[in-house]
């Protein structure tokens, strides 16, 4: 009889041949064995899937779903969640390599903290292991979000367990029932900001996220799309606008809308001067064009909201200059 599946690890891949084997090898070394792997391939055109099931047959209980087109990160993970058999789903990027006790530490945190429904890993930069890649996501009242402690020394930052706004989906664990009950990732997003949006919707349902520093992954980062690429700029900024309009409840929406517009304007101008004007303006235009659909989604999200406004605000970053301070800090350290 096969072991009981407590957790389903979902790995979405697209032309990730150079990373995928390393990722699966790290999963095969996990100290917890009561898990399955659901690999969803977004129509890769490299040879990364050749002989995959046969190679890992003895080490992993793995299901491979091959898609006929690249549906994006969000829809592929949703498919994986629907196929999953575990109480918990752990999302893992193909370029994220977990330590052997990664799943064990996530599950220990879940058992000890039943009031939380989502759990975030400690991400260390694979190519610069002295630096953090992040310790969970921060959401600012302006609508911007960023990975906490990014590019900070790994030896001194991100060492304490704490509540955070939402997990980074490169290495996150969710209670499957709660993930599905809020609709999973918004499939209109394709990729980028979908994890923050999901975290926001979970928050509106009264669910919380815990950062688990003992659950460590080594993350290459932007393995498929490239850091600061036009692709990431377009989807990131379009989707952050949608997230604010869908999820920010009244009266916070009207209170923070001027700050949202002002902060967004700053980054639009910055990216224009950096040479990405065409793509950032297209992102804004397409976000506005898609607002009627997002407002329809907003009606259902807000109608089902369970958390009080004050409690939601406590989970957000509220410093007016914080997005700019974080922006200039990253520019200095990158």
Secondary structure, DSSP 8 states (H G I E B T S, - for coil): ------EEEEEEESS-HHHHHHHHHHHHT-S---EEEEEEE----SSTTTTHHHHTTTT--EEEEE-SS---HHHHHHHHHHH--SSEEEEE-TTEEE-TTHHHHHHHHHHH-TT-SEEEEEEEETT-TTBEEESSEEEBTTS-EEETTTTSBTTTSS-S-EEESB--TTEEEEEHHHHHHTTSS-GGG-SSSHHHHHHHHHHHTT--EEEEEEEEEEE--STTT-TT-HHHHHHHHHHHHHHHHHH--TTHHHHHHHHHHHHHHHHHHHHIIIIIHHHHHHHHHHHHHTHHHHHHHHHHHHHT--S-HHHHHHTSB--TTHHHHHHHHHHHH-
